[in-house]
């Protein structure tokens, strides 16, 4: 596709440097605490190698313990924050992030770490809940993840209405949230409120299905917010889980399901919905009103792959970095594929300080393959 993705229809208020749209993310901020451990360590905390889980009360001591390890790494985490950090990395400007932290040392570390990436942090503090954390326990090439969402679930409408956040909302042209943000205990209406704001002001509202269980657990909320979604991301399994949760024909396949998602009711008629489906090394599928377009995913050697965690978040960040510049669909997908290829060559959602991304480079993936 040679034309612009959606056409620049936003007011000048939402433009950043040189007309680049400002990007704002809303989500569950987590401090990723990564370290190498032994199998005995996993057994002591009743964790299986490669397992992803929410922390049980008996496991809460793991965060303080591993934070004292000599090889420990602290990385800003959470699905939305990962995507926004990657977007800022490739875009170079105009990205902010909104969420809730605890009033503790982990929260201070997370905020300092996020500032160093160039993303503007817009955090509120909870006095009653600790900063959300995710322990990444590495044994060989296996990674076990234990998440304690803590304060991340306590996002408040009061913070949404604060002066700093209100100003950022007014200036932003692209709003992004992973599906996890639907699980907001203290203000479950916040995502829908933001989505409606985007439709009413002709801003871009983008979301990620994020995980199959979210499609089932928040079936009704997904149905309520879907008319406001301009860009919907997900992998093949997420899309099929959404179809199952909604009672659709689960034999139709992810491509037909993507087309059905495109054709659902849309609040802002000026922005037809775009659905982007990834599936590992398979082609990236983009569904629009015009039909389906597939983009080959560049092949990577197996020995180059270090960690697949964060690849989907990175894809979204790379895609949005090009969307913010009003690039064509091919360029947006190329940005997403490049970001994902870089991320899976590193531990966690981390990347070098500098990049050599140029969407028009014919050998863009040569050094990554």
N, C-alpha and C positions, 0 to 999 in steps of 0.2 A: 504494500500500500504506500503510495507516494505522498498522500496528503497529510495534513495535520491530524493528530489523534482525535481531538474534539473541537478544535477551533478555539482561539483565544476569545472568550466572551466575558472575562472577568473585569471588574472595575480597576482603575489604576491603583486604588487603595490596596489591592491584594498583590501588587507586583513588588518584587524585591529588586535586587541589583540588575540593571539593564533589562528590566521587564520580566525577569525570572519570577515565577510565582513562588510565594512563600509557602513552606510546608509545615504543618503542625500535626503532631501525633498525640493521641490520648490513649493511655493504657495502664498496665500494671507494671510499675518499675520494680525490677529485681536486681540485687547485686549478685552477680555470678561469682562464686568463690571456688576456684579451680585448683586442684592439687593431685599429685600422685599418691596412691595409697596401696596397701596390701590387701590380699583376699581376706586375711584375718580381720583387717579393719572393717571391711564390708560386713563380715559375719557378726562382728561386735555390734553393729548398728542394724542388723537384720535386713541387709540390702543385697539383692542379687545383682551380679555383674550385668551391665547393660540395661538395668531397670530404670524407668522414669516414674516418679511417684510424688504424692504430696506427703509432707512430713507428718509422722505420728508423734504424739507427745514424747515418747521414749527416744526419739531421734533428734530432738531439738538441740541437744548439746553438740551435735556434729559441726555446726557453723562456727562456734567459738573455738572448738578444738582445731579444725583445719586452718582457721585464720592465723594460727601460730606456726604453721608449717613453713619451712625455709623456702620451699618452691611455690608458695601460694601466689595466685594471681587474682586480682580483683578486676572484674570487667563489668561495665554497665550492661544489664540484661533485661529480659522480658521481650516478647515478640515485637511489640510496637516500637520499643526503644531500639532494638536491633535494626529494624527497617529504617528508622529515622536517622540513626547514626551512619548507616551505609549511604543513605540519600545525601546527607551532608558531606560525606567523604567524596562522592563523585560530583556533587553540585557545587560545593565550595562556599555556599552561603545560605542564609535565609531558612533555617530549620529550627523549630522549637518543640519542646515536649512537655506535656502536662500529666501529672500524676500525684500520688500521695506516698510520703515516706514516714517512717517513725522518727522521733526526735532522739536519735542515737548515733553512735559512731559509724555504724554501717551506712546510715543515711548520709552522713557527712562524706564518707568515702565515695559513695555512689555519685553524689552531686559534683564533687571535685573531678571525678573521672569523666563524667558526662561533659562538663565544661571544657575539659582538655580536648574533646573531640570536635568542639566548635558548635555543638548543639546548645541552644539556650534552654536551661532548665527552668520550669515553672512549677515548682513543687509546693504542696501544702504539707504540714507536719501533723501527725497524729500523736497525741500524748498517751494514748491507751494501747497502741499496737506497735510492734517492732517493724523496722524496715523489712520489706520482702526480700528474701534471699533464696538462692538456688545453689546447693552444693554440687559441684561437678567432681565426682570421684573417679580418678583415672587408674585403671589397672591394665597395663599393656595398651592395646588399642580400644579396649572397652571403656565406656563412660556411663556411669550411673548418676542419675540426676535426682536430687531430693529438694523439692520446692516448699518453702514456707511463705505463703502469700502475704501474711501479716497485714500491714497498713495499706498495701496496694488495693485491697478490697474496699477501703473506706473512703473512696473518692466522694467529695461532697459538692452539692449544687452551690453552696456558698463560695467554694473555690472557683467554680466555673464562672461565677458572677463577680469575682474579684477584679480590681482595676487592671492588674497586669495581664491576667488571662483574657479578660474582655477585650483589651487592646490587641492582643495577639490574634484572637479570633476575628476581630474586625479587619486585620491586615492580611490574614492568610487567604490563599487561593486554593490550596489543596489540604484537605483534612483526611487523616488516616487513622484507622484503629483496627487492631487485630480482633478477632472474634472473642478473645478472652475478656475484653472490656465489657461485654454484655453481662458478665458476672461481677456486678458492682453492688455490693450489699447495701450500702447506705443511700445510694441514689440510683436505683435501677433505670430511671427515666433519662439519665444523662445522655447515653448514646443516641436515643431517639430525638432528644431535644437538639443535639448538635446536628444530626442528620436533617432535621426540618429546617434549621437555620441555613444550611447549605442550599437546600432546594429553594428557599425563599429569597436567597441572595445570589443565586446562580454561581455558587462555589462548588468545587468538586468534593464529593464525599466518597471515599474509598474504604473498603473493608476486606478482611481476609477471613474465610471460613475457619481457618487455623487448625481445627481438629475435628474428627468425626463425632466425638462425644458432645461437642458444643452444638452440633446440628440437631441433636436429639434433646439435650438438656434445655436448650433455649429455643425450641421449635416455634413457639408463639411469638417471641420477641423478634426472631428472624423474619417471620411473616410480616410483623408490623414495620420493621425497618427497611425491608427489601425495596419498597417503592422509592426510597430516597438514595439508594446505592447507585452511584455512577460507574464505579469500577469495582468489580468483585474478583478477588483472587482466591485460589485454592488449588490443592493438588487433586489428582484423580480420585483418591479415596474420600477426600472431603466432599467433593461434588456428588459422588454417589451416595454418601451418607446423608447429604441434604435431601436428595430425592427420596430416599427411604423414609426419612423423618416426616416428610410432607405427604407420604402415601402415593408417590408417583411410581410409574413403571420402572422398577429397578433393573430390568433387562435392557433398557434403552441405551445404556452406555454413557460415558462421561461427555462425549461430544454432543449427543442429542440433548442430554440434560443441560449442558451449557447453553444451547440454543433456547431451551425452554426458559431458563433463567433470564436470558436477554429479553424475552417477550413478555415477562411479567409486567404488571402495572408499574408505570413510572410517573412520579410526581412532577419532576422537572422535565417537561417535554423537550426543552432546548438541548438536553444532554442525553442522547440514547445510551442505554446501558452497554458496558463492555465487560465481558467475563473472560478471565485469563486463567487457564488451567495448565499446571505443570505436572510432570510425572518422571522425575529422575532424568535419565539420559534420553527419554523419548521426546518427540517434538513438543514444543509449547503450543497449545491450542488457544486461539483467540476467537471468541464468538461475538459478533456484532449483528445489528439489524441486516447487514448485507450477507451474512452467512458465516462460514468458518474459514479461517486462515491458519495454516500450520507453519511453524518456524523451527527448523532443525536445531537441536541442541548440540553444540560442539562437543566432541568426544574428549574425555580425559583419561589418561592412563591410570589404571587402578592403583599403582604404587604412588601416585601423586595425591591420592585422596587420604586426608588425615582424619577429618571429622565432618560428618554430614549435618550435624546440628547447626541450625541457623541458616541453612541454604535457602529455604523458602522465604524467610524474612529478608535475606540479602537480595533475593530476586526482586521482591517488592520494592526495596529501597532503590535498587538500580533502575527499575522501571519508572518510579516516581521522579527520579532525578532527571530523566529525559522528558517526562510528561510536563514537569515544571518549566521546561524550556520550549514547550509546544512542538516537540519533535514528532515525527511520524511513528506509526505503530512498529514498524521494523526496528527503528532506533530505540524505542522504549523496551522492546523485548531484548534487543541486543545489550542494552544497559543492564537489564535484569540478569541475563545469562552470564555476562562478564562478572558481575558482583558475586553471583552464586559460585562461579568457578574459582574465584579468589578465596572466598570464605571456606570452602571445603578443603582447601590446602593448608588450613591453619586450625589450631585448637580453638573450639568455641567460635563465637561470632567476632573474630578479630581480623585485622587487616593491617598492612603496612601504612606508615604515615603518608606516603605519596603513592600515586597510581599513574599508570601510563595509558589510561583509558582515552581513546579517541574513537567515537562511534563510526568514523569513516575509514579507519585503518583496516585494510584487507587481511592483515596478519594479526589481528587483535588477540586471537586466542593461541597464537603460535607458542608463546612462552609459557602458557598454562596447560598445554596439552601433554 
